[in-house]
């Protein structure tokens, strides 16, 4: 062999195929990540559904995305386990309306 390195053509082909598949996956994932809408901040909360945890009369507590929030219902009342829609975010207080 005179010091030459021998690489099995099948092993080389398999490695190249694996790298190509990995790169295609990364490109597809990157494109999807860049197309996705950013969801952060109070603008994202408006329109979401919350579940009443402590009766809203008019103040109470609601549960939104694994968090408890102070809330005020715009008119009427809402009982625990009732679903409400977020209409406004003011600091750490949500304004909600009945569904």
mmCIF file as gemmi writes it, N, C-alpha and C atoms, coordinates in Angstrom:
data_model
loop_
_atom_site.group_PDB
_atom_site.id
_atom_site.type_symbol
_atom_site.label_atom_id
_atom_site.label_alt_id
_atom_site.label_comp_id
_atom_site.label_asym_id
_atom_site.label_entity_id
_atom_site.label_seq_id
_atom_site.pdbx_PDB_ins_code
_atom_site.Cartn_x
_atom_site.Cartn_y
_atom_site.Cartn_z
_atom_site.occupancy
_atom_site.B_iso_or_equiv
_atom_site.pdbx_formal_charge
_atom_site.auth_seq_id
_atom_site.auth_asym_id
_atom_site.pdbx_PDB_model_num
ATOM 1 N N . UNK Axp A 1 ? 0.798 -1.203 0 1 0 ? 1 A 1
ATOM 2 C CA . UNK Axp A 1 ? 0 0 0 1 0 ? 1 A 1
ATOM 3 C C . UNK Axp A 1 ? 0.844 1.272 0 1 0 ? 1 A 1
ATOM 4 N N . UNK Axp A 2 ? 2.072 1.19 0.36 1 0 ? 2 A 1
ATOM 5 C CA . UNK Axp A 2 ? 3.011 2.307 0.296 1 0 ? 2 A 1
ATOM 6 C C . UNK Axp A 2 ? 2.558 3.552 1.053 1 0 ? 2 A 1
ATOM 7 N N . UNK Axp A 3 ? 1.929 3.411 2.212 1 0 ? 3 A 1
ATOM 8 C CA . UNK Axp A 3 ? 1.546 4.552 3.027 1 0 ? 3 A 1
ATOM 9 C C . UNK Axp A 3 ? 0.283 5.263 2.57 1 0 ? 3 A 1
ATOM 10 N N . UNK Axp A 4 ? -0.365 4.784 1.534 1 0 ? 4 A 1
ATOM 11 C CA . UNK Axp A 4 ? -1.594 5.423 1.033 1 0 ? 4 A 1
ATOM 12 C C . UNK Axp A 4 ? -2.762 5.041 1.934 1 0 ? 4 A 1
ATOM 13 N N . UNK Axp A 5 ? -3.695 5.952 2.07 1 0 ? 5 A 1
ATOM 14 C CA . UNK Axp A 5 ? -4.879 5.703 2.89 1 0 ? 5 A 1
ATOM 15 C C . UNK Axp A 5 ? -5.985 5.182 1.977 1 0 ? 5 A 1
ATOM 16 N N . UNK Axp A 6 ? -6.567 4.066 2.387 1 0 ? 6 A 1
ATOM 17 C CA . UNK Axp A 6 ? -7.651 3.475 1.607 1 0 ? 6 A 1
ATOM 18 C C . UNK Axp A 6 ? -8.975 3.741 2.32 1 0 ? 6 A 1
ATOM 19 N N . UNK Axp A 7 ? -9.93 4.32 1.607 1 0 ? 7 A 1
ATOM 20 C CA . UNK Axp A 7 ? -11.261 4.581 2.156 1 0 ? 7 A 1
ATOM 21 C C . UNK Axp A 7 ? -12.261 3.78 1.339 1 0 ? 7 A 1
ATOM 22 N N . UNK Axp A 8 ? -13.055 3.008 2.046 1 0 ? 8 A 1
ATOM 23 C CA . UNK Axp A 8 ? -14.086 2.209 1.397 1 0 ? 8 A 1
ATOM 24 C C . UNK Axp A 8 ? -15.079 3.155 0.716 1 0 ? 8 A 1
ATOM 25 N N . UNK Axp A 9 ? -15.318 2.976 -0.576 1 0 ? 9 A 1
ATOM 26 C CA . UNK Axp A 9 ? -16.242 3.866 -1.3 1 0 ? 9 A 1
ATOM 27 C C . UNK Axp A 9 ? -17.665 3.83 -0.723 1 0 ? 9 A 1
ATOM 28 N N . UNK Axp A 10 ? -18.107 2.681 -0.218 1 0 ? 10 A 1
ATOM 29 C CA . UNK Axp A 10 ? -19.451 2.593 0.374 1 0 ? 10 A 1
ATOM 30 C C . UNK Axp A 10 ? -19.55 3.416 1.662 1 0 ? 10 A 1
ATOM 31 N N . UNK Axp A 11 ? -18.505 3.359 2.473 1 0 ? 11 A 1
ATOM 32 C CA . UNK Axp A 11 ? -18.494 4.143 3.716 1 0 ? 11 A 1
ATOM 33 C C . UNK Axp A 11 ? -18.467 5.634 3.397 1 0 ? 11 A 1
ATOM 34 N N . UNK Axp A 12 ? -17.683 6.016 2.412 1 0 ? 12 A 1
ATOM 35 C CA . UNK Axp A 12 ? -17.619 7.416 2.004 1 0 ? 12 A 1
ATOM 36 C C . UNK Axp A 12 ? -18.976 7.891 1.483 1 0 ? 12 A 1
ATOM 37 N N . UNK Axp A 13 ? -19.615 7.068 0.676 1 0 ? 13 A 1
ATOM 38 C CA . UNK Axp A 13 ? -20.948 7.41 0.155 1 0 ? 13 A 1
ATOM 39 C C . UNK Axp A 13 ? -21.976 7.549 1.264 1 0 ? 13 A 1
ATOM 40 N N . UNK Axp A 14 ? -21.92 6.664 2.272 1 0 ? 14 A 1
ATOM 41 C CA . UNK Axp A 14 ? -22.846 6.722 3.397 1 0 ? 14 A 1
ATOM 42 C C . UNK Axp A 14 ? -22.626 7.996 4.222 1 0 ? 14 A 1
ATOM 43 N N . UNK Axp A 15 ? -21.402 8.36 4.438 1 0 ? 15 A 1
ATOM 44 C CA . UNK Axp A 15 ? -21.098 9.58 5.193 1 0 ? 15 A 1
ATOM 45 C C . UNK Axp A 15 ? -21.586 10.815 4.431 1 0 ? 15 A 1
ATOM 46 N N . UNK Axp A 16 ? -21.339 10.867 3.15 1 0 ? 16 A 1
ATOM 47 C CA . UNK Axp A 16 ? -21.79 12 2.346 1 0 ? 16 A 1
ATOM 48 C C . UNK Axp A 16 ? -23.319 12.087 2.356 1 0 ? 16 A 1
ATOM 49 N N . UNK Axp A 17 ? -24.004 10.96 2.222 1 0 ? 17 A 1
ATOM 50 C CA . UNK Axp A 17 ? -25.467 10.953 2.246 1 0 ? 17 A 1
ATOM 51 C C . UNK Axp A 17 ? -25.992 11.441 3.592 1 0 ? 17 A 1
ATOM 52 N N . UNK Axp A 18 ? -25.371 11.021 4.681 1 0 ? 18 A 1
ATOM 53 C CA . UNK Axp A 18 ? -25.801 11.445 6.014 1 0 ? 18 A 1
ATOM 54 C C . UNK Axp A 18 ? -25.617 12.954 6.197 1 0 ? 18 A 1
ATOM 55 N N . UNK Axp A 19 ? -24.515 13.491 5.718 1 0 ? 19 A 1
ATOM 56 C CA . UNK Axp A 19 ? -24.264 14.931 5.824 1 0 ? 19 A 1
ATOM 57 C C . UNK Axp A 19 ? -25.284 15.71 4.993 1 0 ? 19 A 1
ATOM 58 N N . UNK Axp A 20 ? -25.591 15.237 3.801 1 0 ? 20 A 1
ATOM 59 C CA . UNK Axp A 20 ? -26.573 15.912 2.948 1 0 ? 20 A 1
ATOM 60 C C . UNK Axp A 20 ? -27.95 15.902 3.606 1 0 ? 20 A 1
ATOM 61 N N . UNK Axp A 21 ? -28.371 14.764 4.15 1 0 ? 21 A 1
ATOM 62 C CA . UNK Axp A 21 ? -29.669 14.681 4.831 1 0 ? 21 A 1
ATOM 63 C C . UNK Axp A 21 ? -29.693 15.637 6.023 1 0 ? 21 A 1
ATOM 64 N N . UNK Axp A 22 ? -28.62 15.696 6.789 1 0 ? 22 A 1
ATOM 65 C CA . UNK Axp A 22 ? -28.546 16.608 7.932 1 0 ? 22 A 1
ATOM 66 C C . UNK Axp A 22 ? -28.652 18.06 7.485 1 0 ? 22 A 1
ATOM 67 N N . UNK Axp A 23 ? -27.94 18.43 6.444 1 0 ? 23 A 1
ATOM 68 C CA . UNK Axp A 23 ? -27.982 19.811 5.96 1 0 ? 23 A 1
ATOM 69 C C . UNK Axp A 23 ? -29.365 20.183 5.431 1 0 ? 23 A 1
ATOM 70 N N . UNK Axp A 24 ? -30.021 19.265 4.735 1 0 ? 24 A 1
ATOM 71 C CA . UNK Axp A 24 ? -31.382 19.531 4.255 1 0 ? 24 A 1
ATOM 72 C C . UNK Axp A 24 ? -32.307 19.756 5.441 1 0 ? 24 A 1
ATOM 73 N N . UNK Axp A 25 ? -32.202 18.94 6.477 1 0 ? 25 A 1
ATOM 74 C CA . UNK Axp A 25 ? -33.015 19.107 7.676 1 0 ? 25 A 1
ATOM 75 C C . UNK Axp A 25 ? -32.775 20.47 8.319 1 0 ? 25 A 1
ATOM 76 N N . UNK Axp A 26 ? -31.525 20.877 8.438 1 0 ? 26 A 1
ATOM 77 C CA . UNK Axp A 26 ? -31.193 22.162 9.06 1 0 ? 26 A 1
ATOM 78 C C . UNK Axp A 26 ? -31.741 23.328 8.238 1 0 ? 26 A 1
ATOM 79 N N . UNK Axp A 27 ? -31.629 23.26 6.935 1 0 ? 27 A 1
ATOM 80 C CA . UNK Axp A 27 ? -32.148 24.339 6.078 1 0 ? 27 A 1
ATOM 81 C C . UNK Axp A 27 ? -33.666 24.43 6.198 1 0 ? 27 A 1
ATOM 82 N N . UNK Axp A 28 ? -34.36 23.309 6.148 1 0 ? 28 A 1
ATOM 83 C CA . UNK Axp A 28 ? -35.826 23.321 6.271 1 0 ? 28 A 1
ATOM 84 C C . UNK Axp A 28 ? -36.23 23.878 7.629 1 0 ? 28 A 1
ATOM 85 N N . UNK Axp A 29 ? -35.579 23.451 8.697 1 0 ? 29 A 1
ATOM 86 C CA . UNK Axp A 29 ? -35.888 23.94 10.043 1 0 ? 29 A 1
ATOM 87 C C . UNK Axp A 29 ? -35.644 25.444 10.157 1 0 ? 29 A 1
ATOM 88 N N . UNK Axp A 30 ? -34.556 25.923 9.573 1 0 ? 30 A 1
ATOM 89 C CA . UNK Axp A 30 ? -34.229 27.351 9.622 1 0 ? 30 A 1
ATOM 90 C C . UNK Axp A 30 ? -35.262 28.188 8.878 1 0 ? 30 A 1
ATOM 91 N N . UNK Axp A 31 ? -35.666 27.736 7.706 1 0 ? 31 A 1
ATOM 92 C CA . UNK Axp A 31 ? -36.668 28.475 6.935 1 0 ? 31 A 1
ATOM 93 C C . UNK Axp A 31 ? -37.982 28.549 7.709 1 0 ? 31 A 1
ATOM 94 N N . UNK Axp A 32 ? -38.411 27.455 8.301 1 0 ? 32 A 1
ATOM 95 C CA . UNK Axp A 32 ? -39.651 27.457 9.091 1 0 ? 32 A 1
ATOM 96 C C . UNK Axp A 32 ? -39.545 28.394 10.292 1 0 ? 32 A 1
ATOM 97 N N . UNK Axp A 33 ? -38.389 28.416 10.933 1 0 ? 33 A 1
ATOM 98 C CA . UNK Axp A 33 ? -38.197 29.286 12.098 1 0 ? 33 A 1
ATOM 99 C C . UNK Axp A 33 ? -38.272 30.752 11.703 1 0 ? 33 A 1
ATOM 100 N N . UNK Axp A 34 ? -37.744 31.107 10.556 1 0 ? 34 A 1
ATOM 101 C CA . UNK Axp A 34 ? -37.78 32.499 10.117 1 0 ? 34 A 1
ATOM 102 C C . UNK Axp A 34 ? -39.158 32.932 9.649 1 0 ? 34 A 1
ATOM 103 N N . UNK Axp A 35 ? -39.97 32.024 9.18 1 0 ? 35 A 1
ATOM 104 C CA . UNK Axp A 35 ? -41.317 32.363 8.716 1 0 ? 35 A 1
ATOM 105 C C . UNK Axp A 35 ? -42.319 32.486 9.857 1 0 ? 35 A 1
ATOM 106 N N . UNK Axp A 36 ? -42.034 31.86 10.99 1 0 ? 36 A 1
ATOM 107 C CA . UNK Axp A 36 ? -42.953 31.854 12.118 1 0 ? 36 A 1
ATOM 108 C C . UNK Axp A 36 ? -43.102 33.25 12.708 1 0 ? 36 A 1
ATOM 109 N N . UNK Axp A 37 ? -44.34 33.607 13.054 1 0 ? 37 A 1
ATOM 110 C CA . UNK Axp A 37 ? -44.621 34.9 13.666 1 0 ? 37 A 1
ATOM 111 C C . UNK Axp A 37 ? -44.086 34.907 15.099 1 0 ? 37 A 1
ATOM 112 N N . UNK Axp A 38 ? -43.486 36.019 15.479 1 0 ? 38 A 1
ATOM 113 C CA . UNK Axp A 38 ? -42.982 36.16 16.836 1 0 ? 38 A 1
ATOM 114 C C . UNK Axp A 38 ? -44.182 36.308 17.767 1 0 ? 38 A 1
ATOM 115 N N . UNK Axp A 39 ? -44.19 35.517 18.833 1 0 ? 39 A 1
ATOM 116 C CA . UNK Axp A 39 ? -45.305 35.602 19.77 1 0 ? 39 A 1
ATOM 117 C C . UNK Axp A 39 ? -44.769 35.96 21.145 1 0 ? 39 A 1
ATOM 118 N N . UNK Axp A 40 ? -44.75 37.246 21.394 1 0 ? 40 A 1
ATOM 119 C CA . UNK Axp A 40 ? -44.289 37.731 22.69 1 0 ? 40 A 1
ATOM 120 C C . UNK Axp A 40 ? -44.912 39.098 22.942 1 0 ? 40 A 1
ATOM 121 N N . UNK Axp A 41 ? -45.047 39.419 24.186 1 0 ? 41 A 1
ATOM 122 C CA . UNK Axp A 41 ? -45.562 40.731 24.532 1 0 ? 41 A 1
ATOM 123 C C . UNK Axp A 41 ? -47.062 40.747 24.693 1 0 ? 41 A 1
ATOM 124 N N . UNK Axp A 42 ? -47.554 41.909 25.118 1 0 ? 42 A 1
ATOM 125 C CA . UNK Axp A 42 ? -48.971 42.019 25.421 1 0 ? 42 A 1
ATOM 126 C C . UNK Axp A 42 ? -49.857 41.949 24.185 1 0 ? 42 A 1
ATOM 127 N N . UNK Axp A 43 ? -49.33 42.319 23.028 1 0 ? 43 A 1
ATOM 128 C CA . UNK Axp A 43 ? -50.138 42.247 21.81 1 0 ? 43 A 1
ATOM 129 C C . UNK Axp A 43 ? -50.549 40.817 21.503 1 0 ? 43 A 1
ATOM 130 N N . UNK Axp A 44 ? -49.713 39.88 21.883 1 0 ? 44 A 1
ATOM 131 C CA . UNK Axp A 44 ? -49.995 38.475 21.631 1 0 ? 44 A 1
ATOM 132 C C . UNK Axp A 44 ? -51.087 37.93 22.558 1 0 ? 44 A 1
ATOM 133 N N . UNK Axp A 45 ? -51.28 38.544 23.707 1 0 ? 45 A 1
ATOM 134 C CA . UNK Axp A 45 ? -52.273 38.067 24.687 1 0 ? 45 A 1
ATOM 135 C C . UNK Axp A 45 ? -53.7 38.399 24.271 1 0 ? 45 A 1
ATOM 136 N N . UNK Axp A 46 ? -53.898 39.552 23.626 1 0 ? 46 A 1
ATOM 137 C CA . UNK Axp A 46 ? -55.243 39.986 23.257 1 0 ? 46 A 1
ATOM 138 C C . UNK Axp A 46 ? -55.853 38.975 22.285 1 0 ? 46 A 1
ATOM 139 N N . UNK Axp A 47 ? -57.073 38.55 22.61 1 0 ? 47 A 1
ATOM 140 C CA . UNK Axp A 47 ? -57.775 37.577 21.782 1 0 ? 47 A 1
ATOM 141 C C . UNK Axp A 47 ? -57.651 36.147 22.277 1 0 ? 47 A 1
ATOM 142 N N . UNK Axp A 48 ? -56.752 35.898 23.193 1 0 ? 48 A 1
ATOM 143 C CA . UNK Axp A 48 ? -56.587 34.547 23.734 1 0 ? 48 A 1
ATOM 144 C C . UNK Axp A 48 ? -57.682 34.224 24.746 1 0 ? 48 A 1
ATOM 145 N N . UNK Axp A 49 ? -57.842 32.95 24.998 1 0 ? 49 A 1
ATOM 146 C CA . UNK Axp A 49 ? -58.836 32.481 25.958 1 0 ? 49 A 1
ATOM 147 C C . UNK Axp A 49 ? -58.177 32.249 27.305 1 0 ? 49 A 1
ATOM 148 N N . UNK Axp A 50 ? -58.871 32.657 28.365 1 0 ? 50 A 1
ATOM 149 C CA . UNK Axp A 50 ? -58.405 32.436 29.73 1 0 ? 50 A 1
ATOM 150 C C . UNK Axp A 50 ? -59.503 31.702 30.491 1 0 ? 50 A 1
ATOM 151 N N . UNK Axp A 51 ? -59.121 30.992 31.541 1 0 ? 51 A 1
ATOM 152 C CA . UNK Axp A 51 ? -60.077 30.268 32.385 1 0 ? 51 A 1
ATOM 153 C C . UNK Axp A 51 ? -60.133 30.973 33.739 1 0 ? 51 A 1
ATOM 154 N N . UNK Axp A 52 ? -61.336 31.282 34.183 1 0 ? 52 A 1
ATOM 155 C CA . UNK Axp A 52 ? -61.51 31.971 35.458 1 0 ? 52 A 1
ATOM 156 C C . UNK Axp A 52 ? -61.163 31.01 36.594 1 0 ? 52 A 1
ATOM 157 N N . UNK Axp A 53 ? -60.303 31.456 37.502 1 0 ? 53 A 1
ATOM 158 C CA . UNK Axp A 53 ? -59.935 30.657 38.67 1 0 ? 53 A 1
ATOM 159 C C . UNK Axp A 53 ? -60.575 31.205 39.938 1 0 ? 53 A 1
ATOM 160 N N . UNK Axp A 54 ? -60.671 32.531 40.045 1 0 ? 54 A 1
ATOM 161 C CA . UNK Axp A 54 ? -61.337 33.171 41.171 1 0 ? 54 A 1
ATOM 162 C C . UNK Axp A 54 ? -62.379 34.112 40.561 1 0 ? 54 A 1
ATOM 163 N N . UNK Axp A 55 ? -63.635 33.948 40.966 1 0 ? 55 A 1
ATOM 164 C CA . UNK Axp A 55 ? -64.76 34.651 40.343 1 0 ? 55 A 1
ATOM 165 C C . UNK Axp A 55 ? -64.445 36.106 40.011 1 0 ? 55 A 1
ATOM 166 N N . UNK Axp A 56 ? -64.86 36.518 38.818 1 0 ? 56 A 1
ATOM 167 C CA . UNK Axp A 56 ? -64.69 37.899 38.379 1 0 ? 56 A 1
ATOM 168 C C . UNK Axp A 56 ? -65.966 38.66 38.707 1 0 ? 56 A 1
ATOM 169 N N . UNK Axp A 57 ? -65.853 39.583 39.669 1 0 ? 57 A 1
ATOM 170 C CA . UNK Axp A 57 ? -67.048 40.312 40.086 1 0 ? 57 A 1
ATOM 171 C C . UNK Axp A 57 ? -66.677 41.724 40.527 1 0 ? 57 A 1
ATOM 172 N N . UNK Axp A 58 ? -66.226 42.64 39.807 1 0 ? 58 A 1
ATOM 173 C CA . UNK Axp A 58 ? -65.642 42.526 38.471 1 0 ? 58 A 1
ATOM 174 C C . UNK Axp A 58 ? -64.177 42.098 38.49 1 0 ? 58 A 1
ATOM 175 N N . UNK Axp A 59 ? -63.509 42.098 39.674 1 0 ? 59 A 1
ATOM 176 C CA . UNK Axp A 59 ? -62.099 41.702 39.742 1 0 ? 59 A 1
ATOM 177 C C . UNK Axp A 59 ? -61.981 40.245 40.156 1 0 ? 59 A 1
ATOM 178 N N . UNK Axp A 60 ? -60.915 39.617 39.699 1 0 ? 60 A 1
ATOM 179 C CA . UNK Axp A 60 ? -60.673 38.23 40.066 1 0 ? 60 A 1
ATOM 180 C C . UNK Axp A 60 ? -59.359 37.743 39.478 1 0 ? 60 A 1
ATOM 181 N N . UNK Axp A 61 ? -59.234 36.431 39.364 1 0 ? 61 A 1
ATOM 182 C CA . UNK Axp A 61 ? -58.007 35.799 38.869 1 0 ? 61 A 1
ATOM 183 C C . UNK Axp A 61 ? -58.36 34.874 37.707 1 0 ? 61 A 1
ATOM 184 N N . UNK Axp A 62 ? -57.531 34.927 36.652 1 0 ? 62 A 1
ATOM 185 C CA . UNK Axp A 62 ? -57.712 34.023 35.508 1 0 ? 62 A 1
ATOM 186 C C . UNK Axp A 62 ? -56.413 33.264 35.265 1 0 ? 62 A 1
ATOM 187 N N . UNK Axp A 63 ? -56.522 32.154 34.548 1 0 ? 63 A 1
ATOM 188 C CA . UNK Axp A 63 ? -55.404 31.274 34.228 1 0 ? 63 A 1
ATOM 189 C C . UNK Axp A 63 ? -55.178 31.329 32.727 1 0 ? 63 A 1
ATOM 190 N N . UNK Axp A 64 ? -53.97 31.771 32.323 1 0 ? 64 A 1
ATOM 191 C CA . UNK Axp A 64 ? -53.626 31.886 30.9 1 0 ? 64 A 1
ATOM 192 C C . UNK Axp A 64 ? -52.254 31.283 30.694 1 0 ? 64 A 1
ATOM 193 N N . UNK Axp A 65 ? -52.15 30.293 29.818 1 0 ? 65 A 1
ATOM 194 C CA . UNK Axp A 65 ? -50.871 29.681 29.464 1 0 ? 65 A 1
ATOM 195 C C . UNK Axp A 65 ? -50.009 29.373 30.692 1 0 ? 65 A 1
ATOM 196 N N . UNK Axp A 66 ? -50.564 28.624 31.611 1 0 ? 66 A 1
ATOM 197 C CA . UNK Axp A 66 ? -49.862 28.164 32.811 1 0 ? 66 A 1
ATOM 198 C C . UNK Axp A 66 ? -49.484 29.285 33.781 1 0 ? 66 A 1
ATOM 199 N N . UNK Axp A 67 ? -50.17 30.428 33.704 1 0 ? 67 A 1
ATOM 200 C CA . UNK Axp A 67 ? -49.899 31.533 34.611 1 0 ? 67 A 1
ATOM 201 C C . UNK Axp A 67 ? -51.197 32.095 35.16 1 0 ? 67 A 1
ATOM 202 N N . UNK Axp A 68 ? -51.151 32.539 36.404 1 0 ? 68 A 1
ATOM 203 C CA . UNK Axp A 68 ? -52.301 33.22 37.007 1 0 ? 68 A 1
ATOM 204 C C . UNK Axp A 68 ? -52.141 34.726 36.807 1 0 ? 68 A 1
ATOM 205 N N . UNK Axp A 69 ? -53.238 35.391 36.4 1 0 ? 69 A 1
ATOM 206 C CA . UNK Axp A 69 ? -53.235 36.827 36.152 1 0 ? 69 A 1
ATOM 207 C C . UNK Axp A 69 ? -54.4 37.473 36.892 1 0 ? 69 A 1
ATOM 208 N N . UNK Axp A 70 ? -54.174 38.705 37.371 1 0 ? 70 A 1
ATOM 209 C CA . UNK Axp A 70 ? -55.268 39.514 37.908 1 0 ? 70 A 1
ATOM 210 C C . UNK Axp A 70 ? -56.079 39.985 36.698 1 0 ? 70 A 1
ATOM 211 N N . UNK Axp A 71 ? -57.4 39.98 36.852 1 0 ? 71 A 1
ATOM 212 C CA . UNK Axp A 71 ? -58.246 40.358 35.724 1 0 ? 71 A 1
ATOM 213 C C . UNK Axp A 71 ? -59.459 41.144 36.192 1 0 ? 71 A 1
ATOM 214 N N . UNK Axp A 72 ? -59.991 41.917 35.25 1 0 ? 72 A 1
ATOM 215 C CA . UNK Axp A 72 ? -61.222 42.673 35.464 1 0 ? 72 A 1
ATOM 216 C C . UNK Axp A 72 ? -62.123 42.354 34.279 1 0 ? 72 A 1
ATOM 217 N N . UNK Axp A 73 ? -63.378 42.011 34.568 1 0 ? 73 A 1
ATOM 218 C CA . UNK Axp A 73 ? -64.318 41.735 33.491 1 0 ? 73 A 1
ATOM 219 C C . UNK Axp A 73 ? -64.988 43.049 33.103 1 0 ? 73 A 1
ATOM 220 N N . UNK Axp A 74 ? -65.18 43.264 31.796 1 0 ? 74 A 1
ATOM 221 C CA . UNK Axp A 74 ? -65.697 44.552 31.346 1 0 ? 74 A 1
ATOM 222 C C . UNK Axp A 74 ? -67.167 44.781 31.692 1 0 ? 74 A 1
ATOM 223 N N . UNK Axp A 75 ? -67.987 43.734 31.707 1 0 ? 75 A 1
ATOM 224 C CA . UNK Axp A 75 ? -69.352 43.888 32.222 1 0 ? 75 A 1
ATOM 225 C C . UNK Axp A 75 ? -69.882 42.539 32.676 1 0 ? 75 A 1
ATOM 226 N N . UNK Axp A 76 ? -70.687 42.548 33.703 1 0 ? 76 A 1
ATOM 227 C CA . UNK Axp A 76 ? -71.225 41.305 34.251 1 0 ? 76 A 1
ATOM 228 C C . UNK Axp A 76 ? -70.248 40.631 35.188 1 0 ? 76 A 1
ATOM 229 N N . UNK Axp A 77 ? -70.437 39.328 35.337 1 0 ? 77 A 1
ATOM 230 C CA . UNK Axp A 77 ? -69.567 38.528 36.2 1 0 ? 77 A 1
ATOM 231 C C . UNK Axp A 77 ? -69.203 37.243 35.475 1 0 ? 77 A 1
ATOM 232 N N . UNK Axp A 78 ? -68.228 36.526 36.031 1 0 ? 78 A 1
ATOM 233 C CA . UNK Axp A 78 ? -67.842 35.224 35.49 1 0 ? 78 A 1
ATOM 234 C C . UNK Axp A 78 ? -67.465 34.327 36.66 1 0 ? 78 A 1
ATOM 235 N N . UNK Axp A 79 ? -67.937 33.108 36.614 1 0 ? 79 A 1
ATOM 236 C CA . UNK Axp A 79 ? -67.707 32.131 37.687 1 0 ? 79 A 1
ATOM 237 C C . UNK Axp A 79 ? -66.465 31.291 37.391 1 0 ? 79 A 1
ATOM 238 N N . UNK Axp A 80 ? -65.888 30.651 38.428 1 0 ? 80 A 1
ATOM 239 C CA . UNK Axp A 80 ? -64.721 29.791 38.214 1 0 ? 80 A 1
ATOM 240 C C . UNK Axp A 80 ? -64.982 28.707 37.157 1 0 ? 80 A 1
ATOM 241 N N . UNK Axp A 81 ? -63.938 28.396 36.402 1 0 ? 81 A 1
ATOM 242 C CA . UNK Axp A 81 ? -63.922 27.415 35.308 1 0 ? 81 A 1
ATOM 243 C C . UNK Axp A 81 ? -64.619 27.914 34.044 1 0 ? 81 A 1
ATOM 244 N N . UNK Axp A 82 ? -65.157 29.125 34.06 1 0 ? 82 A 1
ATOM 245 C CA . UNK Axp A 82 ? -65.772 29.712 32.866 1 0 ? 82 A 1
ATOM 246 C C . UNK Axp A 82 ? -64.658 30.289 31.986 1 0 ? 82 A 1
ATOM 247 N N . UNK Axp A 83 ? -64.827 30.192 30.666 1 0 ? 83 A 1
ATOM 248 C CA . UNK Axp A 83 ? -63.833 30.727 29.744 1 0 ? 83 A 1
ATOM 249 C C . UNK Axp A 83 ? -64.175 32.169 29.39 1 0 ? 83 A 1
ATOM 250 N N . UNK Axp A 84 ? -63.134 33 29.335 1 0 ? 84 A 1
ATOM 251 C CA . UNK Axp A 84 ? -63.284 34.404 28.969 1 0 ? 84 A 1
ATOM 252 C C . UNK Axp A 84 ? -62.234 34.74 27.915 1 0 ? 84 A 1
ATOM 253 N N . UNK Axp A 85 ? -62.45 35.845 27.203 1 0 ? 85 A 1
ATOM 254 C CA . UNK Axp A 85 ? -61.519 36.281 26.167 1 0 ? 85 A 1
ATOM 255 C C . UNK Axp A 85 ? -60.812 37.548 26.631 1 0 ? 85 A 1
ATOM 256 N N . UNK Axp A 86 ? -59.515 37.595 26.435 1 0 ? 86 A 1
ATOM 257 C CA . UNK Axp A 86 ? -58.727 38.762 26.83 1 0 ? 86 A 1
ATOM 258 C C . UNK Axp A 86 ? -58.927 39.854 25.788 1 0 ? 86 A 1
ATOM 259 N N . UNK Axp A 87 ? -59.299 41.052 26.249 1 0 ? 87 A 1
ATOM 260 C CA . UNK Axp A 87 ? -59.531 42.175 25.34 1 0 ? 87 A 1
ATOM 261 C C . UNK Axp A 87 ? -58.486 43.281 25.482 1 0 ? 87 A 1
ATOM 262 N N . UNK Axp A 88 ? -57.791 43.324 26.638 1 0 ? 88 A 1
ATOM 263 C CA . UNK Axp A 88 ? -56.826 44.394 26.864 1 0 ? 88 A 1
ATOM 264 C C . UNK Axp A 88 ? -55.826 43.944 27.928 1 0 ? 88 A 1
ATOM 265 N N . UNK Axp A 89 ? -54.59 44.417 27.781 1 0 ? 89 A 1
ATOM 266 C CA . UNK Axp A 89 ? -53.562 44.147 28.775 1 0 ? 89 A 1
ATOM 267 C C . UNK Axp A 89 ? -53.056 45.5 29.272 1 0 ? 89 A 1
ATOM 268 N N . UNK Axp A 90 ? -53.125 45.708 30.581 1 0 ? 90 A 1
ATOM 269 C CA . UNK Axp A 90 ? -52.669 46.951 31.178 1 0 ? 90 A 1
ATOM 270 C C . UNK Axp A 90 ? -51.698 46.6 32.306 1 0 ? 90 A 1
ATOM 271 N N . UNK Axp A 91 ? -50.409 46.615 31.994 1 0 ? 91 A 1
ATOM 272 C CA . UNK Axp A 91 ? -49.404 46.2 32.971 1 0 ? 91 A 1
ATOM 273 C C . UNK Axp A 91 ? -49.559 44.721 33.271 1 0 ? 91 A 1
ATOM 274 N N . UNK Axp A 92 ? -49.862 44.411 34.542 1 0 ? 92 A 1
ATOM 275 C CA . UNK Axp A 92 ? -50.06 43.02 34.935 1 0 ? 92 A 1
ATOM 276 C C . UNK Axp A 92 ? -51.526 42.691 35.157 1 0 ? 92 A 1
ATOM 277 N N . UNK Axp A 93 ? -52.413 43.522 34.64 1 0 ? 93 A 1
ATOM 278 C CA . UNK Axp A 93 ? -53.843 43.295 34.782 1 0 ? 93 A 1
ATOM 279 C C . UNK Axp A 93 ? -54.481 43.111 33.403 1 0 ? 93 A 1
ATOM 280 N N . UNK Axp A 94 ? -55.312 42.095 33.296 1 0 ? 94 A 1
ATOM 281 C CA . UNK Axp A 94 ? -56.009 41.819 32.044 1 0 ? 94 A 1
ATOM 282 C C . UNK Axp A 94 ? -57.449 42.309 32.136 1 0 ? 94 A 1
ATOM 283 N N . UNK Axp A 95 ? -57.956 42.806 31.023 1 0 ? 95 A 1
ATOM 284 C CA . UNK Axp A 95 ? -59.38 43.09 30.908 1 0 ? 95 A 1
ATOM 285 C C . UNK Axp A 95 ? -59.961 41.982 30.038 1 0 ? 95 A 1
ATOM 286 N N . UNK Axp A 96 ? -61.044 41.378 30.498 1 0 ? 96 A 1
ATOM 287 C CA . UNK Axp A 96 ? -61.612 40.233 29.792 1 0 ? 96 A 1
ATOM 288 C C . UNK Axp A 96 ? -63.099 40.456 29.549 1 0 ? 96 A 1
ATOM 289 N N . UNK Axp A 97 ? -63.631 39.64 28.644 1 0 ? 97 A 1
ATOM 290 C CA . UNK Axp A 97 ? -65.06 39.637 28.38 1 0 ? 97 A 1
ATOM 291 C C . UNK Axp A 97 ? -65.529 38.195 28.304 1 0 ? 97 A 1
ATOM 292 N N . UNK Axp A 98 ? -66.787 37.962 28.606 1 0 ? 98 A 1
ATOM 293 C CA . UNK Axp A 98 ? -67.328 36.598 28.553 1 0 ? 98 A 1
ATOM 294 C C . UNK Axp A 98 ? -67.362 36.119 27.113 1 0 ? 98 A 1
ATOM 295 N N . UNK Axp A 99 ? -67.169 34.841 26.94 1 0 ? 99 A 1
ATOM 296 C CA . UNK Axp A 99 ? -67.231 34.244 25.595 1 0 ? 99 A 1
ATOM 297 C C . UNK Axp A 99 ? -68.66 34.145 25.141 1 0 ? 99 A 1
